[in-house]
Amino acid sequence: MRVVRSVEQLREALEYMRRGGHTPIGFVPTMGFLHEGHASLLRRAGEMSNTVVMSIFVNPLQFGPGEDFESYPRDEHRDLELAEREGVDIVFIPTVEEMYPQPIRSKVSVASLTTQLCGASRPGHFDGVTTVVSKLFNMVQPDYAFFGLKDAQQVAVLRRMVSDLNMNVEIVPCPIVREGDGLALSSRNVYLSEEERTQALVLSRSLRTAREALEEGKARTATDIRKLLVSVISTSPLAVIEYAEILTFPDLEVLEADDLLTNVDGEIIMALAVKFGRTRLIDNNVFIPKEVATLV
């Protein structure tokens, strides 16, 4: 495994791999503090690629005022151990100065998809994501890029960016990885107190309850599902709901209150953002209502 810290070193390492015929190239962008969810992305990349590149970069452009950029958890030594264990070939660890050597005056912005869900409460966040990911794609020029569906909105935004700008890379969405008790893995879980960690299980429980209600015909409309999600999450005294929404996926279009979900073509997403103390957690479930309806 080779660790590089400059764009020049990265390109030299990739050119060596390409000259040796070690293609296709799979890319896993991360902000570090890796967990089993990241490991699952790396394993998927290894299955589809002959060279696996991973980046570790906490991107300041996607953090808003008062967010946790400075305190975001970091552990490079542990991250490199996990990367080597998972067979990563090249790890790119740039500084902020390497990524942004001068004040950035250009950005990539995806309209519409970024005004819902996390985009509504974190203005500018997705512009930071799309800008840094487009920079990384230009540096790595991967054949495949792997992203976890825990942040399904990010996946939708990046797929649209790649399509709109004719980028020669395939976005590969990968399933959410959960703890045994259902909590979605996140680098921010380390912030949770013991009691907050216990109460955070209400997120996966609410999604499961709503899905089961749809399967059993007890909930049929977007309003039914929203009310059920809020009702279950509200049983947790520490939970502060930022949103509990149900939208089409990947277009992220709002479903009208009385829309019958079984009339929706394609996939929908039940998406949550909830705070426990100072920790903001997201979770979701993506599925095809018409397939669920066949279980009734």
Protein Blocks (a to p, Z undefined) as FASTA:
>chain_A
ZZdfbfklmmmmmmmmmmnopacddddddeejiafklmmmmmmmmmmpcbdcddddddfk
lpcehiaklmoccdfklmmmmmmmnopabdcdddfklmmmbccfbdcddehjlmgmjlmm
mghklmmmmmmmmmmmmmnopabdcddfklmmlmmmmmmmmmmnopabddddddddddfk
opacdfklmmpcfklmmmmmmmmmmmmmmmmmmmnopafbfklmmmmmmmmmmmpmklcc
fbdcddddfklpacdfklcfklpgcjddddddddehjbccdddddddfklmmmmZZ
